[in-house]
């Protein structure tokens, strides 16, 4: 039994295909198949049922694959131990962020991190929450920045900051006459929302009302966006209002700032965390990433939760 064989087994289990697994492992398909066959022969079992399409994992194979993931994580731990004894960090780090956080953090993070830690090669992509959880479980990414709590078995959460939500209104909205707003000031029939699948959409629905879909059905047309910037433009061009994360407003001009209203206490916030799977071991790199992210966040957001009076909005995901 070799580490390489275990890597091949986990790859096939992840991608449900010998061809795809071989491409991800940068080997030929016959080589990968031969190594898995040798492992199965050595153990006297069948890990995969090759007669099914896509390839299925046998019952005993599921047990072996779960243990293989643990074994590979422990191998990574040895590399982490070595890294902690070195003066510089090196290696590849696969990282994801949800679309409502990525534009406000990633551009500066990538520039700053590459200067501070040139030996670490960040591979970053935007993904929705459900995709991130699956990728973490399959060891396709090392960590992700998203809204928590997830309450998912096998996932570790490292809270970084609490980002307030703010109301953003068109010029003719009555709420602009107030200095601060409450959830009752949200015009449910005129609010612009993100697409389903975005955890921020669900947080807004939780904040406002479960009647929002019925009320919006009376609008002359509906438009649901996949990014926060489009919501801002819809408010400015067509009227109505939206709810935005505060980091998305930090570069607003004076006219746009006049359209923002903060919520009265307890203010609605979302918890933003770095998350990993339970077997993740590159804690030195993870800590440097946390430090760089927090440098980009206003200090008021980093205040400990126990010192703030907030309304923490759950990030429950819709079942699609």
Phi, psi and omega in degrees: 000132180234161176299320180299318178298319178295321178298319180294319180297314180295322179297316179296319178296326182286315188259358175055031182198133176293323181294310180297319180297319180295323178294318180292330181268358178060043174226167177286155180296319177299321179297314179298315181298318181296319181293321177292321178299318179298320179294317178298318179295319180298320183274344179074029180221172172246121180277324183240144172266101186281354180276352181255151179230120358292167183303135181254155177264134178289166180300314178291328177299323178300321179294316180297318181294319178299319180289327178296321178297320178296316181298319179293324177295322179292327175296319177298327180297324178297320177295323179295319179299318179295318182297324182293341179269355182260160183277343181228152179267141177221161175125181181253138181229117182264121193226143179228160177212147178288152185299334181277353177250323189308310185297335185268348184238314191297315183305310180289324180299313182297318180293312183292318184292321181295330177283320183284327184224071184296341180281348180261125180260106179280133173242109192241142175213155173272136179213152174280164190303313181298322178293322179296315181300316179296318181294322177294316180298327182266007180060028178277337175227158180273321184202169180209154177250116184203180182273134181234171008278148178265326182056046179252131177296135178088005180242131175258138181243134178238089183301136181248313182202168180242112185262121179290152168265146177230155175274140178233121193238151169285165189298334184263011180279132181303329184298338180292346178284347181261152177282322178223158186237169173234169177304335179292343179275358180278120180279098187295334180275355183232014183272140176262132186238162171283165176297160171297147183105341177270127182296331180294326176301314182294324178296320179293318178298319177297324181290320190267288187189149175276003178263006188298323181294319181295317181293321182287343180296341181275355180289152180296332174204161179237145177216123178241130187258164176257001177213155186293324182300322179293324177300317178301315182293325178296320178298315184289327184268326188240356180093183181087206183205170175210171175242126186240151170288142188300325181300334180287351184253359188293338180253019178293150174278178185299318180297318180292322179298326179295340181271353182273139171227131178273156180275147172295159175292142000281127183285143178283131178226163170239141177277127178250128186225158163271135180233149176223172169279168188291347181262002186294138188233350184279064188290333179295313177296318181300318181295320178296325178293317177302314182299317182291323179295316183294334176296337184268357186252134177307142185303325183298332179283340182272357180298140182301146183302323184295341180263005182239146172260102187224161172253102186279117185271123181295152182253034180303139183262145176286145173275116184263000000 
